Amino acid sequence: MRRIFTSLLVIVIVLSLNFFLFRLMPGDPTSTLLDPRFSPEAKEELLKSYGLDKPLFQQFLLYVKQMLSFKFGLSFLSQKPVWQELAERLPNTLALLLPSLFLSALLGTFLGVMAAKGRGKFSEKIVLMSGAVSFSFPSFFVQLVLLLLFAHVLPLFPLRGSASIPPPVGFWNLLGDKVWHMALPVLSLVLIGFGSWALYVRNLMVKTLGEDFVLLARAKGLREGQILWGHAFRTALPPIITIFFLSLPGVISGAVITETVFSLHGVGKFLLEAVSGHDYPAAGAAFYLLALITVICNLLADVAYALVDPRISFRKVRR
């Protein structure tokens, strides 16, 4: 209950900051809405339809009501419902982020375990070096290099877009076209993300393999694979699960750069356009959903930690 209360408090703070910070930004949202050729009556009617003619406190209450009911209003830029804009872009963002997150975690975890197993050997040095190089470069630099090499010099992948225009006919053709467009962005995120996983898991496993229970397991004559995966990795699993859930919000916010570089029709690019265009309803909704996902992931990390580690319990200890 304390965690849930703290999460609700975070949501309240995020809602307040989203509302007031966007209105403190330089620029005027009415310049996006109003055409200089509008009559004064038309301008007043348009501002009234967005609630911008009301006092600031009433605008805040209307904003909170919209966020909590997931009715985010109309976008200033597109004049479409914000929820419709997000729903159109969400599949592309999920197709980008979910495969890249799982592949990065799986590849990095496997390499980290193998590096810890071969400590002091050449394989560990390769993993450490590749992991350090992986997250040393800015993401946009890696992505631009990949675009130059594999979309321009060697035209194996498309330069931009989430789908071909016109789209191919047939389900399998559509699926293949989507995979073709998403392959390079996903590959770029895996190259950028696997290194931190490999180094983190390697350090965890090195520490775990030095524990007394591992020495006891070897003394019992257990197979090395059973010791590595059944004992050491299982002991190191709780913090890995926690990091996995806590990394979800960061990956989602990182979609802004990736979708901009590859010109993908996703939520990240929509968020960037909303902020730069002073689109209050769209930007507020995007940041609110990002905060909501972050809070939910934190709660899931707590629950998952208790499920994979029998030493952790939410029950109150009686003294």
Secondary structure, DSSP 8 states (H G I E B T S, - for coil): -HHHHHHHHHHHHHHHHHHHHHHHSSS-THHHH--TTS-HHHHHHHHHHTTTTS-HHHHHHHHHHHHHHT---B-TTT-SBHHHHHHHHHHHHHHHHHHHHHHHHHHHHHHHHHHHHTTTSHHHHHHHHHHHHHTTS-HHHHHHHHHIIIIIIS-SS-SS-SS-SS--SSHHHHHHHHHHHHHHHHHHHHHHHHHHHHHHHHHHHHHHHTSHHHHHHHHTT--HHIIIIIIIIHHHHHHHHHHHHHHHHHHHHHHHHHHHHTT--SHHHHHHHHHHTT-HHHHHHHHHHHHHHHHHHHHHHHHHHHHH-TT---S----
